[in-house]
Amino acid sequence: MRIGKLPISLLLTIIGFLLFASPDFAQSLHPNGVLDSRYAFSDSTLAPGNRILTHAGFFENSSSSTRLSLHGHPDSYSGRSLASRTPAPFAHQSRSRRVDYRRAAVLGTGNAAALFFGFKGAIEAWGESKGAFHLKDDWNGDNLKQTDELSHFMWGYKMTQFLFSAYRWSGFSTEASHAISVFQTALVLTMVEYPMDAHNPEQGFGVSDLAFAYAGIGLAYLKRRLDALDDFDFKISWKRNVFFSNQPMFAQTYDEFDNFIYWLTYRTRLFLPEKIVCLGLGYSATRRGGVARRQVFAGAGLSLPDLAGLFGEKLKARAGFLGLFYPNLRIEL
């Protein structure tokens, strides 16, 4: 099975490299790994061979005593300042999170399976990529009123968020999880446009599709970085339930594209003790007599992860993937 002109084996090699790199590589991704540290700070007495120094206010604005453990012979401390001392090795005392390789293996297997079946489903839906490279007018030429661009935006946005959480669950640091999730999402969605669509006689390379996908990736990254964006989100809902109507994973007809509503939401308390209500502005398209027209909605609904959070933080964390969905009451504007 080939995806465009790129074999699946290459895809799996790329993802495998990211996930199954050597332990030294994985630990080096962790900013708190202390792989090259010289000193360990402790709240308790360490090994008998260590000298314990009590130094009040060692850290700026600290009023408590901090004990410094220097591994080595008790006479090794000469009274010189720490800055001028020659560092000695020590037993690693960091409590920082480490990569869990069993979880990473699960994530790697899931990545490989998702790539294989995802691209396989896309080929079945839209055909194989056997033609010459060509562009398409995907802004106005597809008669979808930019709902296709918004679907690419949502893929970039939600895939980045999901992968970030998945890599954190596997023990990768925050910075490493940001970097890998952004890179992996950008790689996959770029491949959707090139070589897949670019060489598909029925499709073509979509500049606006790729731009919207990258915008989704960027906003997912910024949302993690900026507290001001914490209550804003992007979600989807359906006019008809896709599970009961047996709609395929990838929309293929106008009716299937028009079934989605894309929402910008704002989470608020209103008169409730917790922020579980989301006010939303939605966008979709519909057809009358074969002519497409835009639809704009106002809605009020629920944040499902925050609703789950009423029963505990662990349940909220596990329900994070439900943030994609927006159960709501809506009116068309």
N, C-alpha and C positions, 0 to 999 in steps of 0.2 A: 504494500500500500504506500503510495507516494502522495505527498501533499504539495500540489503544484509541481515544482521541480525540486522540492526538498524532501528527502526521505524522513520518515518518522524516527528512524534510528538516530539521526542528527539531533532532532528535538530532545529525545531522551538523553542523549549524551550531554547536551547543554544543561538540562535540569539536573541530571545526575552529578555533573561537576559542581554545581552550586550546593547540592545537598550533602554529597558524600566526600567532600574534600577532607584532607587529613585533619586530625585533631588539633594540630598546631595552627592550621589555617583557621579552623572554626573558632578556636579560642582567641586568636588574634583579632577576630571581628568584635570581640566583647570589649567595650571601652573600660570596663571595670575589672578586666581580667588580671591586672597586676602582674602580668608575666615578667615585666622587667623592673618590678618594685624592689626596693631595698629594705624597707622597714615595715613591720606589722604593728598595728595598734590593737590593743586588747583591753577588755574590762576585767580580766581575771589573770591570775598568775599563771605563766606558761611553764614550759619544761624547767626542771631544776637547774639546768645548765645556762639558763638565760638570766641576764641581769635586768631587773625591773627598775626603771627610773620613773620617779614621780615629778612632773613638771607642771606647776599651776599655770593655767592660761596658755598652754602650748599653741592652741588654735586662737586666732583672733576673736576677741569678744567672748572668750570662754572663761567662766568663773570656776570651773571644776578642774580637778586634777586629771591629767591624762598620763597613763603609763605606757612607756615605750619599751617594747621587747626587742632586744638586740641578741640575735643568736650568736653564741660563741662563748669563750671563756670569760668569767666574771672580771678578770683583769683587763679585758680588751677595751674597756671604756677608759679613755684618757682624760675626759673632761673637756675636750675640744668641742667646738660648736658642731652641730649636725652637718652644716653646710661644708665644713672642712674635713669631715671624717671620710675615710675610705670605706664604702659600704661593704658589709659582710653579708653572705647569703643567709637565708632564714627559711624555716619551715613555712610553707604557704598557709596563711591564715584567712584569706579572703572568703567572705560568705556570699560573694556575688554569684549570680545565676550562671549555670553552665549549660552548654548544649546537651540535650538529652538525645542520644543517638538512636534509641529505640523509637522515640517520637519522630525524630528526623527521618527515620526509615519509613514510618507510616506516612509522613508527609510526602516523601519522595515517591512512594508507590501511588499515593493519591494524585500527585502531580502528573505522573506518567499516564495513569488511567484517564484522567480528565483530558489531557492533551490528545490521547489516542481517540477516545470516543467523541470528544468535542469536534475535532477536525474531521473524523469519519462522518459524524452527523451533518456537518456543514457541507461536505462533498455530496452526500446523499440529497441534501436539500437544494443545493445551488449548482451542482454539476462539477465536473473535473476541470482542472486548469491545464488545458492543452493548447491554448492559442497563443498568439503574439501579444506582447505587452501593449496595453492601450488604456487610456483614461476614460472616465465616464462623467457625465454631468449629474452628479448625485445631489446637487442642491435643488435644482428645479426639474431635472429630467426624469426623475423616478416617480413623480406624481404622488409623493408621500407627505408633502408639506413639512419636511424636516423631521418627521418622527423617526426616520432611519438614523439620522445624525444623533438624535437624542438617545436612541438605543445603544449606539457606540459609546456615547458619553457615559451611560449607566454601566456598561460593561467595564470601562476603564476605572470608573469611580468605585464600584462595588468589588471588583476583582482585586484592586489594590488594597482596599480595606480588609477583605477576607484573608489575603495572603499575609498581610502584616500581622494579623491576629494569629494565623497559623504558625508563622515563624517565631513569634514570641512564645507561643505554646510549646514549641520545640526547644526553647531555651536560648535562642539567639537574642542578642542585645537589641535595644530599641533602635539604635543607629543602623545596625546590620539588617534588621527586619525592614526598616524604611528602605534601605538601598536595594535589597533583594526584591521586595515586593514591587517597587517602582520599575526596576529593570525587567523583571519577569513579565509583568503586565504589559509593559511597552513592547517587549519582544514578541509576545503572543499576538497582540492586536496589530502590530506592524505586519506580521506574517499573514494575518487575515487579508490585509490589503495587498501585500506583496510577499510571496508570489501568487497567493490564491486568487484574489479578485482580479489582479492586474493581468493574469494570463487566462482568465475565464472568459470565453467568448460572450457569455450572457451577462457578465458583470463589468469589470474594468476597475482600475485603480481609482479609489475615491479620496480625493484630497480633503474634502470637508469631513468625510467619515473619520479619517485618521486624525484630523485636527481636533474633532470633538472627543475622540478617544483619549488623546493626550491631555486635553483640558480636564477630563474626568480624573485622570491619574494625578494631575497637578493639584486639583481641588481636594482629593482624598489626602494627599500629603500635607497640604496647608491646614486642613481640618485637624490633623493630629498635632500640628505645631502651634496653632493660634487659638487661644481660649475664646476669643471673640466669636469664633465660628462654631462653638460647641453645640449650641441649640439649633443650628441650621443643618439641614440634611436634604438628600435627594432620595425619593422613594418611587415606587410604582404601585398602581392598582389596575384592575381590569373592569371593563364594562360588563363582560360575561366571564364567569369563573373558568379559567383555563384548564383546571383539573377536571371539572365535570364535562367540559366541551371537548376534551381530548386534543387540545391544541398542541402542535409539535414544539420542540425546544426552540427551533429557529423559525420565525415567522416567514411565510413564503407568499401569502396572498395579501391583497389589499385589506381584506376583512380581518386577517390576523394581525397585521400591523396596526390597524385602526382600533383594535381591541385594547391596546395599552394606553394608560394615562400616566404621564411623567410629572412628578410633583416636586416642587421646592417647598419644604416644610419648615416651620418654626415651632420649636417645643416650648411650652409655657405651662405655668401652674394654673392660670385662671383663678378659680376660687378653691383649688384643691391643695392639699399639703405637699404634694410631689408633682414634678413635671412629667405628666403622662399624656397630656393633650398636645396634639400637633395641629396648627393651622396651616393650610396648604394652598398653593396656587398651582393648578394643573394645566397641562397642555396635551392635546391629542388631535386627531383628524377624523373626519367622517366623509361620507359620499352621498350625494343625492343626484340621481340620474347619471351616475358615472363621473360626476365632477367632484373633486376633492375640495374640502374647505376646512379651515382650522377651527379648533374648539378650545376654549379657555374655561377653566372651572375654578371655583372657590370651594374649599372643603374644610371640614373639621373632623379629626380622627384621633387615633391612638398611636403612641409609640409603644410597640409591643415589647421591646427589651425593658423599657422603664416600667411597663405594667407588670412584667415578670419580676422586676426588682422590688416590688412591694412585698414579695415573699422571700427576699433574701438576695444578697449581692452575688452569691454563687450562681443562683438561677438566672439572674440578670446577665451575667457573663456568658453563660451557656446559651442564652436566648439571643445573643448579639446578632446572629445571622438573620433573625426575623426583622431587623431594622430595615431590610429591603422593602418590606411590604407596608402598605398604608391602608388599613381598614378605615373607611370614612363615610361620612354623609356629604354629598356634594350638590352644587347647583351650577348650571352652565351660565356663564356671563354673556 
